[in-house]
Amino acid sequence: MLPEAHVSLQSFLLGLGVLSYLLASCGGLGLLGTWMGHHVWAYCGVFFVAVNLLLLLLYRGAAWQVAVRGCLLGACCGGGIMVTVLSPTSYHVFGWYVVVLTIFHYSEYLTTAIGNPKTLSLDSYLLNHSWAYGIAAVASWAEFFIERWLLPDMKMIWSVSIIGIIICLWGEIIRKSAMLTAKTNFNHIVQIRRQEDHELVTWGAYKLFRHPSYVGWFWWSIGTQLILVNPFCAVAYGVASWSFFNERIHFEEMTLINFFGEKYLDYQKKVGTGLPFIKGFKLQGQPKQKQMQ
């Protein structure tokens, strides 16, 4: 595994060390009852700053950039667990959501490092995915806290949240299996030029869906909103994700047909996209193209 992946994993685990607060509490230090104030979050803040100072001493340049992001995700994951353990029950689902969110982003980086290390970069964390992604996340947080304020019991419909966790887990398994199956053929950015080692992957998760990574992300995004019991964002995420992937798949399959010709056209006939009502790009009234070398 690449050195950057080791740095990232070590930093994630260091950030996860904020959970030491729970160990201190269980050890009889009397901190557990103070969470309603600001002590627990002050502890987390001091711990996070201390870890980042340590990372600053250990790493420089690009390695530090990798480390600080891994540490942030680890600390947020730990914070999500503490919200679930220490907060009032109507906040528990937000803690679950934070854990699911941080694991998704961290695992994107780690899976890329394992499957396609040549493309590994800071962008592999997907933390700066797009403005639309950031706005969608903030909107979901706003809906949660507004509805929690107005209808706190609504955020304790555990069956909906559990279904959301299951859907997120299913989406993660599909997406990560797709990334590991495709390996060097997988890229977070649609490729418009065929690389010499680029081959058409039709095995593993790709035997079930033509675009398993998109299928996984689609269901994962909806699942996050079910965890939060966010009815409006659940619908909005579904519509927005469907629209995004419909357009992306249409464009991507144009390039894939150009890359692989009849081979991809035959694959299209045998396997669906995996996303509801999305058929992808279809040649109409045109002869099949020969595979380009």
C-alpha positions in Angstrom: 0.0 0.0 0.0 1.2 3.5 -0.8 2.9 5.6 1.9 0.1 8.1 1.6 -2.4 5.5 2.5 -0.4 4.5 5.6 -0.3 8.2 6.6 -4.0 8.6 6.1 -4.9 5.5 8.1 -2.6 6.4 11.0 -4.1 9.9 11.0 -7.7 8.7 10.9 -7.0 6.4 13.9 -5.4 9.3 15.7 -8.4 11.5 15.1 -10.6 8.6 16.2 -8.8 8.9 19.5 -11.3 11.6 20.6 -13.2 8.5 21.9 -10.6 8.5 24.7 -13.1 10.8 26.4 -15.4 7.8 26.8 -12.6 5.7 28.2 -11.8 8.4 30.7 -15.4 8.7 31.7 -15.7 4.9 32.2 -12.5 5.1 34.2 -14.2 7.1 36.9 -12.9 10.5 36.1 -16.4 12.0 36.4 -16.5 13.5 32.9 -19.6 11.7 31.6 -22.1 13.9 33.4 -20.6 17.1 32.1 -21.4 16.6 28.5 -24.5 18.8 28.7 -22.1 21.7 29.2 -19.2 22.2 27.0 -16.6 20.0 28.7 -16.9 17.1 26.3 -16.6 19.2 23.2 -13.8 21.3 24.8 -11.9 18.0 25.4 -12.5 17.0 21.8 -11.3 20.4 20.6 -8.1 20.3 22.7 -7.5 16.7 21.6 -7.9 17.5 17.9 -5.6 20.5 18.1 -3.0 18.4 20.0 -3.1 15.7 17.4 -2.8 18.2 14.5 0.3 19.7 16.2 1.7 16.2 16.4 1.0 15.7 12.7 2.6 19.0 11.9 5.8 17.8 13.6 5.7 14.4 11.8 4.8 15.4 8.3 5.3 18.2 5.8 3.9 19.3 2.5 1.6 16.8 0.7 1.9 14.2 3.5 0.6 16.7 6.0 -2.3 17.6 3.7 -3.2 13.9 3.6 -2.8 13.5 7.3 -4.9 16.5 8.4 -7.8 15.3 6.3 -7.6 11.8 7.6 -7.4 13.1 11.1 -10.5 15.4 10.6 -12.5 12.4 9.3 -11.4 10.3 12.2 -12.2 12.9 14.8 -15.7 13.5 13.2 -16.3 9.8 13.2 -15.4 9.6 16.9 -17.6 12.7 17.5 -20.5 11.0 15.8 -20.1 8.0 18.1 -20.1 10.2 21.2 -23.2 12.0 20.0 -24.9 8.6 19.8 -23.7 7.6 23.2 -24.0 10.8 25.2 -26.7 12.9 23.6 -30.5 12.9 24.1 -32.2 10.2 22.1 -33.6 12.6 19.5 -29.9 13.4 18.5 -28.8 9.8 18.2 -29.6 9.4 14.5 -27.4 12.5 13.7 -24.5 10.7 15.4 -25.2 7.6 13.2 -25.3 9.8 10.2 -22.0 11.4 10.9 -20.3 8.0 11.4 -21.8 6.8 8.0 -20.7 10.0 6.3 -17.1 10.1 7.5 -16.6 6.4 6.8 -17.8 6.9 3.3 -15.4 9.7 2.6 -12.4 8.1 4.3 -13.0 4.7 2.6 -13.1 6.5 -0.8 -9.5 7.5 -0.3 -8.4 4.2 1.1 -10.1 2.1 -1.6 -8.6 4.3 -4.3 -5.1 3.8 -2.7 -5.7 0.0 -2.8 -7.4 -0.3 -6.2 -6.0 2.5 -8.3 -3.0 4.1 -6.6 -1.9 5.9 -9.7 -4.9 8.2 -9.4 -4.7 8.8 -5.7 -4.8 12.5 -4.7 -6.4 14.7 -2.0 -9.5 14.8 -4.2 -9.9 11.1 -3.6 -11.4 11.9 -0.2 -14.2 13.6 -2.2 -14.5 16.3 0.5 -14.5 19.0 -2.2 -16.7 17.0 -4.5 -18.8 20.0 -5.7 -20.7 23.1 -4.5 -24.0 21.2 -5.1 -22.8 18.4 -2.9 -21.9 20.8 -0.1 -25.2 22.7 -0.4 -27.1 19.4 -0.3 -25.3 18.3 2.9 -26.0 21.7 4.6 -29.7 21.5 3.6 -30.0 18.0 5.1 -28.5 19.3 8.4 -30.8 22.2 8.4 -33.9 20.0 7.9 -32.8 17.7 10.7 -32.3 20.4 13.3 -35.5 22.3 12.3 -37.6 19.2 12.4 -35.9 18.0 15.6 -36.8 21.4 17.2 -40.4 21.3 16.0 -41.1 17.5 16.1 -38.4 15.8 18.3 -40.3 12.5 18.4 -40.1 12.3 14.6 -36.3 11.8 14.9 -36.9 8.8 17.1 -38.6 6.6 14.4 -35.9 4.0 14.8 -37.2 1.7 12.1 -36.7 4.3 9.4 -33.2 5.1 10.6 -32.2 1.4 10.7 -33.5 0.9 7.2 -31.4 3.9 6.2 -28.3 2.3 7.7 -28.9 -0.9 5.9 -29.4 0.9 2.6 -26.1 2.9 3.2 -24.3 -0.4 4.0 -25.7 -2.0 0.8 -24.6 1.1 -1.2 -21.1 1.1 0.3 -20.6 -2.6 -0.5 -21.7 -2.2 -4.1 -19.6 1.0 -4.7 -16.4 -0.3 -3.0 -16.7 -3.7 -4.7 -17.0 -1.9 -8.0 -13.9 0.2 -7.3 -11.8 -2.9 -6.2 -13.1 -4.9 -9.2 -12.3 -2.3 -11.8 -9.0 -1.3 -10.1 -7.0 0.8 -12.6 -10.0 1.0 -14.8 -11.9 3.0 -12.2 -11.6 6.8 -12.0 -13.6 9.4 -10.1 -13.5 11.6 -13.3 -15.1 10.4 -16.5 -12.3 9.7 -19.0 -12.6 11.1 -22.5 -9.4 9.5 -23.8 -8.8 5.7 -23.6 -5.6 4.8 -21.7 -3.4 2.0 -23.1 -4.3 -0.3 -20.1 -8.0 0.6 -20.0 -10.1 -2.5 -20.5 -13.9 -3.1 -20.3 -14.8 -4.7 -17.0 -17.7 -7.0 -17.1 -17.1 -9.3 -14.1 -17.8 -9.0 -10.4 -20.2 -6.2 -9.6 -20.2 -5.3 -13.2 -22.1 -8.5 -14.0 -25.0 -7.1 -12.1 -24.9 -3.5 -13.1 -23.2 -1.5 -15.8 -22.5 1.3 -13.3 -22.2 -0.3 -9.9 -20.3 2.6 -8.4 -23.1 5.0 -9.3 -25.7 2.5 -8.1 -23.9 2.3 -4.7 -23.7 6.1 -4.4 -27.3 6.6 -5.4 -28.7 4.4 -2.7 -26.1 5.5 -0.2 -27.2 9.2 -0.6 -30.8 8.3 -0.1 -30.0 6.1 2.9 -28.2 9.0 4.7 -31.5 10.9 4.7 -33.5 8.0 5.9 -31.0 7.7 8.8 -31.8 11.4 9.7 -35.5 10.8 9.1 -35.5 13.7 6.6 -38.5 13.2 4.4 -37.9 16.3 2.2 -34.2 15.7 1.7 -34.8 12.0 1.1 -37.0 12.9 -1.9 -34.8 15.8 -3.0 -31.6 13.6 -2.8 -33.3 10.9 -4.8 -34.4 13.3 -7.6 -31.1 15.2 -7.7 -29.0 12.0 -7.7 -31.1 10.5 -10.4 -30.8 13.6 -12.6 -27.1 13.8 -12.0 -26.4 10.1 -12.8 -28.8 10.1 -15.8 -26.8 12.8 -17.4 -23.4 11.4 -16.4 -24.2 7.9 -17.6 -25.4 9.2 -20.9 -22.1 11.1 -21.4 -19.9 8.3 -20.1 -21.5 5.6 -22.3 -20.9 7.8 -25.3 -17.2 7.6 -24.5 -17.3 3.9 -23.7 -18.9 3.1 -27.0 -16.2 5.1 -28.7 -13.5 3.2 -26.7 -14.9 -0.3 -27.0 -17.3 -0.3 -29.9 -19.3 -3.5 -30.5 -17.9 -5.0 -27.3 -19.7 -2.4 -25.2 -22.8 -2.4 -27.3 -23.1 -6.2 -26.6 -22.5 -5.5 -22.9 -25.3 -3.0 -22.9 -27.7 -5.6 -24.2 -26.9 -8.0 -21.5 -26.6 -5.8 -18.4 -28.7 -2.8 -17.2 -27.4 0.4 -15.7 -28.7 -0.7 -12.3 -30.4 2.7 -11.7 -34.2 3.0 -12.0 -35.5 4.3 -15.4 -32.0 5.1 -16.6 -31.1 3.3 -19.8 -27.9 5.1 -20.7 -26.8 6.2 -24.2 -28.2 4.1 -27.1 -27.2 4.2 -30.7 -30.3 4.7 -32.9 -30.4 4.2 -36.6 -26.6 3.9 -36.7 -24.4 0.9 -37.6 -22.5 -0.7 -34.8 -19.1 0.8 -34.4 -16.0 -1.3 -34.7 -13.9 -1.5 -31.6 -11.2 1.2 -31.6 -7.7 0.2 -30.9 
